[in-house]
Amino acid sequence: AYMVQERDLAKKKGYPSPIWSNIDETHACYHRVVDTLLQDATMKDVAVLFATHNQQSVSYVVDQIVSRNVNRDRVAFGQLLGMCDHVSL
């Protein structure tokens, strides 16, 4: 939502932009984070909420939960109200 402002601020302050350069890089990073969080299928000490309105990302998380036999009581999903509510439902 704030890509332009974040890039401008990074340039002004002289640090690398925290924004991925394209949507594919953004999705790849999200999926790497999913993989890292779900690497321990028992998730005894962890509970996680995956917040996204991207249906492909939700599908990826669900696929990983199933294939890794992750404890589903330790995983939740969330979206901003009105943004892809059908994904949660």
Number of C-alpha atoms within 10 A of each C-alpha: 5 7 13 10 10 14 17 12 15 15 12 9 9 9 10 10 14 11 14 13 10 8 9 10 12 12 15 12 13 17 17 11 12 18 16 10 14 22 14 15 17 14 17 9 7 11 14 14 10 15 13 18 19 13 13 12 18 19 12 14 20 16 12 18 19 12 10 15 13 18 16 14 9 15 17 12 15 14 16 10 7 8 12 14 12 10 16 14 5
